Amino acid sequence: MRRSIAVLLHNIRSAHNVGSIFRTADAAGVSSVYLTGYTPTPRDRFGRAQKDIAKTALGAERIVPWEYAASPGALIATLKREGWHIVGVEQDARAREYGALAPRAKTTFVFGNEVRGLSKPLREKCDALIEIPMRGAMVRHAHHPRRTRRGKESLNVSVAAGIVLFHALRRIG
């Protein structure tokens, strides 16, 4: 059975992140990229190429099939009816570590806004949630002799997409 991986990008604000994800999607063999909400598309409303997406996608936006839908909820409902397993990538109490995921025959990964991530209602529409553990850097402060863990709480969305997609690619062979 041929396995398929798709990506849904909801409310991604940076055209550079969208272009980078298109480039990664092409490299990972993603079958479709779905763009929802205010995520920029490779073509503007007049059919002109979006230069900032093209700059980072390096042509992948012309190769990887994509579709725009205003509502992620309606799109997810359609994908589920077509047999797609919907996996949100977000820090959440019910999220499992991404390494524990074994992609199904048809898996769509959902990535959200660079700052807010996936909203609670959107997370609830997902069949599963995964997260990339954040280890943080170990630092020692002059005022606190014990080492403490500090660091960012999340990765750039395009970096997270690369990690998740290539892990999924490795798992499905």
N, C-alpha and C positions, 0 to 999 in steps of 0.2 A: 504494500500500500504506500503510495506516495504521500509524504507529509508536506503540509504547507504551513508557512508562518506568515502572518500579516501584522501590521503595525497600525495602531490608531493613535494619532496625536491630537490631544484636546487642549485648546487654549494655550498653545505654545506661542509666545510673543515674539521670539527672535527668528527672523528669517535665516540667520546663520545657523542656528540650531536645526531648523527644518532641513536646510540644505545638507548639513552634516549627517543627519539621520537618513536622508535619501541616499547619500553616498555609502553609508554603512549598510543600509538595507540592500543595495545592489550587491555589495561584496558578500553579504550573508545569504543571498538568494531569496529574499523576502518576495512573496507573491503579490502583495498589494500594500499601499500606504493609504490610510484613510485620514483625512484632515477634517477636524470639526471645530465648531466655535469660531473664535477669531484667529485661529492658526493661519498664517499666510500660505497661499497656494503658489505653485510654480508659475502660474499664469494669473495676471490680474483680471479684473472684471472686463477689461477691453481685449483680453486675449494676448497681451504682451508678456514676455518673459520677465519674471521678477529677478532683477540683477543680483540681489543679495543671496537669494537661494541658489541661483546658477553659479555664483562665485565659489560657494563651498561644496555644492553637489557635483561639480565638474562633469555635467552631462547625465548624471544618474537620474535626475528629475525627468529626463526625456525617455529613459529606459524602463524604470520601475513604474508599473501601472499605479495610478493614484485616482482618488475620488474625493470630492468635498461633500460634506453633509453638515447642515447647520446644527443638528441635534445629535449628540453622541448616543443618547438613550434610544432613539428610533433606529439608529444604525446598529447598535448592539443587539436590539431585539431582532432585527433582520439577520444579522450574522448568526445568532443563536439558532434561529429557525433553519438556517443553512448548515447547522452542525458544527459551528465554530465554538471552541472553548475560549472564554474570555478571561484573560489574566491581567489584572492591574498591577502596575509596578509602583508601589507606594509603601511608605512606612505606616504600619497600622498594627493594632493589637492582634489581628488574625493573620497577618502576613507571615509566610514562611520564608526562610532564606532561599534565595534564587537557586542555589546549588541543589536544593532538594526537589526542584521541579523537573518532572519528566514530561516534555511537551507531548500533547496528543496529536492525532492525525491532522487536525486543523486547529491551530492555536493563534489567537490574536492577542498581542501584547498592547496594553493601553498605557500611554505615558501622558502626564499632565503638565500643567503650568510650571514654569521654572521656579517660582517662589511658593505658590500655594499647593502644588501637586494636584492630586485628584480629589475632588470634592467627596464628601461622605455619600451623597446620593449616587455618584458615579461609581464609587468603590462598592456600594451595595449591589450594583448591576453586574459586577464581575463575578465569575464563577470561583475565582481564586485570587489571592493577592500574594505577591512576592516582594522581597526587599533585598537590597544589597547592604550587608552589614557595614557599618561605619566604625572603624577601629579608633580613629583619632590618633594624634601624635602624643607621645609621652613627653611632658615638659616638667622642668624643675624651676620653681620660682625662688628668688632670694628670700621672699617673705614666708614661703612655705617649703620647708626642706623635703617634704615627701613629694614623690613624683605624682602628678595628676594627669588624667587623660583630658586633653582638650582637642578641639578640632571642629571641622565642619560637620553638619548633620546630614548633608546630602551631597551628591555629585551633580555636575552639570547634566542636564537631561540627555544631551547627545552622547556623553560618555556612558551614562547608565544604559542607554539603548544599545550601545556597542557591546557592553559587558553581557547584557541579557541575551541579545541576539546571537552572539558567537557562542555563548554557553548552550543555548538551545540548538544551534547548528551542530555543535559537538555531540550533544546528547542524541540527536536523531540520526547521526551518521551521515 
